[in-house]
Amino acid sequence: MAGERSKSIGEVGESIAENFFNKIGWGMPSKGVYFQCIKPKKHALLTAKNGEKTQHGIDFQVSYKSSLESDTLNHLVISVKHLKDSKYPSSATQKFKGYISDLVHTTECFQRSSERREVNLGYKGCKQINDIPVLFYISSKDPEDFDFTIKLQTSRFMNDYDIKELYVVDNRKVSFVLNVLTYIESHYSDWEWYFYHPLTGMNIADSTIMQHDKKMQVEFLTSPFIPFLLKKKIGEHETCKFLVASIDDFTESNLSKLITYCRKNTNDSVSDVEILTSDYFPDDHDRIKRKVLAAHEVELNITLGNYKPNFRSLANV
C-alpha cells in the first residue's frame, strides 16, 4: 500500500508540473525519458543493486532555442518531487541533497545520450548547448507562497558539482507565476500577452530572436520579476502595454528599480506601463509612489497594481 500511495503522490506532482509547464509555454514536454548511465559506480544510489546505476530516468525533458542567448539551445532536465504528507525541510537535508545529486548525475549522463543527440538534430545553427537541471519541488503541506529556496542561500552543497546553472522551483515561485498569469488573463482578456525578452549583450547579435513570445525562459524561474508585453489591435492601430510583475514586496527601492527597468526596455511604441506586486494598496503606498515618480521624472504612463488582491482592493474599483 505504501508503494501505491507513493506512486499516487508522484503522479499528482507530475500532473501539477505538467500543467504548469503548459501555462508557461513549454508545451507538452517529453515524459519518462530513460537512458544508460555512463558512470554506474559513481552515480549509484545507496539502494542500487550490486552498487551500480544502470540507467537514468527524466520526469520531463524540455528543449528550446534560447531568446536570451544568441545561437543557444537549452535542454531542461526536470525532476519533480511532491511533498504530500510532510512539509519542506528546514534546511538542505541529506534527502534533499540526494535529489540534487541524482538530478545532476542524470544531466551529466544525458549529455552523452543518443536521446540528446536526436533532439539536437531538430535545431539548426546553435553554436552553444546548455544542459540545465531543474528541480520542481512543491509541498501540499505548506502555504502556497512558502519560500523554500531562501533556506538554501547559506548552503554550500552546490559547490560539490561542476555545473553552470541549476534551478529549484518551489511553492512561492509557482504561485507567483500562476497568480500573475491569472491577473493578466482576467484584466486583459481581450489582449494578447507575451513574455518579454530584453536585448542584452548576450542576444543582440542573433537576428532570429523574437523579443516576445509565449515561451517563458528558464532564467525567469529565479528572477525577482517577470516582464510581459501586451498587445491589442483597435481597428488598424495596434496598442502595446509593458507590464512587469515583481515577486518582492512593494518598497521605495523596489519600485525605483522596476521603473528604471521599464524605461530601459520600452520604446516610442510603448507608453503605458503597469507594475505589479502582491501587496500594493494605494492607501498604504500612494506617498511612496508619488515620491518615486517625481524623482524619476518619467514620461511613461505608469500605473501600479496588485496581482494578489484581497477585500481592500474593492475600495479602488
VENHU-V382284 format. One record per residue. RES is the residue in one small letter. SS is DSSP state (hx for helix, st for strand, lp for the rest). PHI is phi as a letter, one per 40 degrees, with the letter a starting at -180 (NA if undefined). PSI is psi in whole degrees, -180 to 180 (* if undefined). Layout:
BEGIN
res	ss	phi	psi
RES	SS	PHI	PSI
RES	SS	PHI	PSI
END
This chain:
BEGIN
res	ss	phi	psi
m	lp	NA	-38
a	hx	c	-40
g	hx	c	-39
e	hx	c	-41
r	hx	c	-40
s	hx	c	-41
k	hx	c	-41
s	hx	c	-42
i	hx	c	-42
g	hx	c	-40
e	hx	c	-38
v	hx	c	-44
g	hx	c	-42
e	hx	c	-35
s	hx	c	-43
i	hx	c	-47
a	hx	c	-46
e	hx	c	-42
n	hx	c	-35
f	hx	c	-45
f	hx	c	-36
n	hx	c	-37
k	hx	c	-34
i	lp	c	15
g	lp	g	14
w	lp	c	5
g	lp	g	-145
m	lp	b	96
p	lp	c	159
s	st	c	137
k	st	b	146
g	st	f	51
v	st	c	126
y	st	b	144
f	st	a	166
q	st	c	144
c	lp	c	131
i	lp	c	-7
k	lp	b	70
p	lp	d	-34
k	lp	c	-44
k	lp	c	-34
h	lp	c	2
a	lp	c	137
l	lp	c	163
l	lp	c	-27
t	lp	c	3
a	lp	c	137
k	hx	c	137
n	hx	g	15
g	hx	g	27
e	lp	b	151
k	lp	b	126
t	lp	c	-37
q	st	a	161
h	st	b	153
g	st	b	139
i	st	b	128
d	st	c	-50
f	st	a	146
q	st	b	125
v	st	b	135
s	st	b	141
y	st	a	156
k	st	c	126
s	lp	c	143
s	lp	b	0
l	lp	b	-12
e	lp	b	133
s	lp	c	139
d	lp	f	42
t	st	b	134
l	st	b	129
n	st	b	125
h	st	b	117
l	st	c	123
v	st	b	108
i	st	b	128
s	st	b	137
v	st	b	126
k	st	b	125
h	st	b	117
l	st	c	110
k	lp	b	-41
d	lp	b	1
s	lp	a	159
k	lp	c	171
y	lp	d	145
p	lp	c	160
s	lp	c	-6
s	lp	a	-176
a	lp	c	85
t	lp	c	170
q	hx	c	-36
k	hx	c	-44
f	hx	c	-43
k	hx	c	-32
g	hx	c	-39
y	hx	c	-46
i	hx	c	-46
s	hx	d	-47
d	hx	c	-39
l	hx	c	-42
v	hx	c	-43
h	hx	c	-39
t	hx	c	-43
t	hx	c	-39
e	hx	c	-43
c	hx	c	-29
f	hx	c	-34
q	lp	c	-27
r	lp	b	6
s	lp	c	155
s	hx	c	-29
e	hx	c	-42
r	hx	c	-44
r	hx	c	-36
e	hx	c	-42
v	hx	c	-40
n	hx	d	-32
l	lp	c	-23
g	lp	c	-3
y	lp	b	119
k	lp	b	150
g	lp	g	15
c	lp	c	117
k	lp	c	-19
q	st	b	141
i	st	b	124
n	st	b	131
d	st	b	112
i	st	b	116
p	st	c	136
v	st	b	122
l	st	b	112
f	st	c	101
y	st	b	100
i	st	b	153
s	st	b	125
s	lp	c	-11
k	lp	c	-17
d	lp	b	161
p	lp	d	155
e	lp	c	-24
d	lp	b	20
f	lp	c	131
d	lp	c	100
f	lp	c	-35
t	hx	c	-23
i	hx	c	-25
k	hx	c	-10
l	hx	c	-6
q	lp	c	-31
t	lp	c	0
s	lp	c	141
r	lp	b	15
f	hx	c	-23
m	hx	c	-18
n	hx	c	-14
d	hx	c	-10
y	lp	b	139
d	lp	c	76
i	lp	b	149
k	lp	c	-41
e	lp	a	153
l	st	a	140
y	st	b	134
v	st	b	120
v	st	b	116
d	lp	b	-175
n	hx	d	-45
r	hx	c	-45
k	hx	c	-43
v	hx	c	-47
s	hx	c	-39
f	hx	d	-51
v	hx	c	-46
l	hx	c	-41
n	hx	c	-40
v	hx	c	-44
l	hx	c	-37
t	hx	c	-42
y	hx	c	-49
i	hx	c	-45
e	hx	c	-28
s	hx	c	-37
h	hx	c	-21
y	lp	b	50
s	lp	c	-25
d	lp	b	17
w	lp	b	155
e	st	c	131
w	st	b	150
y	st	a	150
f	st	c	137
y	st	c	139
h	lp	b	103
p	lp	c	147
l	lp	c	131
t	lp	b	180
g	lp	c	-14
m	lp	c	-15
n	lp	b	-4
i	lp	c	-22
a	lp	c	-10
d	lp	c	105
s	lp	c	-13
t	lp	c	-10
i	lp	c	131
m	lp	c	136
q	lp	c	-7
h	st	a	139
d	st	a	-174
k	lp	c	-4
k	lp	c	122
m	lp	c	132
q	lp	c	142
v	hx	d	-28
e	hx	d	-27
f	hx	c	-10
l	hx	c	-22
t	lp	b	5
s	lp	c	145
p	lp	c	-8
f	st	a	161
i	st	b	126
p	st	c	147
f	st	b	154
l	st	b	127
l	st	b	139
k	st	b	143
k	st	a	130
k	st	c	124
i	st	b	103
g	lp	g	-123
e	lp	c	-2
h	st	b	135
e	st	b	125
t	st	b	135
c	st	b	146
k	st	b	138
f	st	b	129
l	st	b	133
v	st	b	127
a	st	b	131
s	st	b	136
i	lp	c	-18
d	lp	c	160
d	lp	c	162
f	lp	c	119
t	lp	a	165
e	hx	c	-43
s	hx	c	-44
n	hx	c	-43
l	hx	c	-41
s	hx	c	-43
k	hx	c	-41
l	hx	c	-38
i	hx	c	-43
t	hx	d	-42
y	hx	c	-45
c	hx	c	-41
r	hx	c	-37
k	hx	c	-23
n	lp	b	17
t	lp	b	151
n	lp	b	-168
d	lp	c	-21
s	lp	c	-10
v	lp	b	114
s	lp	b	-18
d	st	c	129
v	st	b	138
e	st	b	133
i	st	b	127
l	st	b	139
t	st	b	175
s	lp	c	-7
d	lp	b	15
y	lp	c	129
f	lp	a	129
p	hx	d	-40
d	hx	c	-22
d	hx	c	-32
h	hx	b	4
d	hx	c	-39
r	hx	c	-44
i	hx	c	-42
k	hx	d	-51
r	hx	c	-38
k	hx	c	-46
v	hx	c	-42
l	hx	c	-39
a	hx	c	-38
a	hx	c	-34
h	hx	c	-18
e	lp	f	50
v	lp	c	143
e	lp	c	-9
l	lp	c	152
n	st	c	97
i	st	b	127
t	st	b	152
l	st	b	148
g	st	a	176
n	st	b	116
y	lp	c	-2
k	lp	b	66
p	lp	c	160
n	lp	b	-165
f	hx	c	-24
r	hx	c	-23
s	hx	c	-21
l	hx	c	-20
a	hx	c	-16
n	hx	b	7
v	lp	c	*
END
